[in-house]
Amino acid sequence: MKKPWSGRFREKTSKVVESFTESISFDYRLWKYDIEGSIAHTKMLAQQGIISKEDSEKIIEGLEGIAKEIETGKFRFRKELEDIHMNIEAALIRITGDAGKKLHTARSRNDQVALDLRLYLRSETKEILSLIKRFQKTLLHIATKHLHAVMPGYTHLQRAQPVLLSHHLLAYVEMLLRDMERFQDGLKRINKLPLGSCALAGTTFPIDRIYVAKLLGFDGISENSIDAVSDRDFAIEFLSNAAILIMHLSRLSEELILWSTEEFRLIELPDAFTTGSSIMPQKKNPDVAELIRGKAGRVYGNLLSLLTTMKSLPLSYNRDLQEDKQPVFDTVDTINSCLVVLNEMFPGIKFNAKRMYETAGDVYSTATDIAEYLVKKGLPFREAHETTGKIVLYCLKKGKKLEELTLKELNTFSKFIKNNIYSCLKAEESVKNKKSRGGTSPDEVKRQIRRLKKIVNSKE
Ligand code: ARG
């Protein structure tokens, strides 16, 4: 098959080189955006009198026909034609003859591929935003359902203070909210039209880039043709946002894995979202959560991969840039599947509220409440901390829980302690008193649920 650039060549491209340089095996995924971009470009060429109206109609009709062929699986992608751009253009020329040969006027594959990737990432960003939003709604629903369930809150993975399960879940809703903001902000930089930059220098034709931007729904155009064909920072930013997102999903998965162990027993994962062992009949393994945690590695890797590809590239376009696509596609696929599966799994998780409550008040996790009690009686905090520490040490020696101490015993540590100390030793009381903004009291968590529901619903 004759190459579109065969004019200055005396030899045919080696087969090995064809296989080595092709990108059609993966960039076929950009077909829709390539055609959308070409149609807008054609309309502009006709409007500016660069090609005739008749030619533009033939081209557009041809491109629409190709779109149908691809959609229905009838189109044959050819490796000899390298990439999606040349595959579509060659097919167009086959169908429309001379008209099709005019499509590439005032355009290069360099601005074309930058355009396609931007259109692709714009669309995928919107999809990811809607998947995050759906998952946030699921988490908010579960938080509302288990509003009053008390669980142990951890620091250093040691039981620290009782918190509400709902409060803990809302922490993830907040993280996801910032993830959304990052993706939304990234859209500002993705949504600029690079087309019209041509190979790198612009063109002698009287093109109208603003018109093309309008047709394709861009917020503006790139202002430097060299920059527009050279940089992939918008894709790196996307990969970086995705890396942060999956870091959050991975932490959540890690908690599901821990909480579902026999040692924690705080939750039970749904059978449909766990797998068994081929040898140990009793096993029920949290593979879904583990895979999400594991996939964080490849998403980080994809970010590093593109950063490294870019780091020494002289301006402007270099073929190295073709290596941008697989990391981007892989990250999109990975993020989407993780969000879908988490969202489906979560409603089936059984929270063991009884065990959560029992472990929440255990191991002196209300000691801080005693210290705060003493401060309210007039002790400086450091002294109150010291006194409470001694009470805990006494309990450890006697093998007693805090609430098992008599008032007499307690008074040997401080005269200020009265009978009402016992109510603040209960996990639910401890939680109820954490009324500070952002704290774990049911009233505050209820307010946060309302606030978050409003924010999540206001996102388009
Ligand atoms: N397949 C190429 C890519 O993905 C398209 C641009 C090719 N441009 C070129 N001058 N060879 O980057």
Boltz pocket constraint, residues with backbone or C-beta under 6 A from the ligand:
constraints:
  - pocket:
      binder: B
      contacts: [[A, 21], [A, 23], [A, 27], [A, 83], [A, 109], [A, 110], [A, 113], [A, 317], [A, 318], [A, 319], [A, 321], [A, 322], [A, 323]]
      max_distance: 6.0
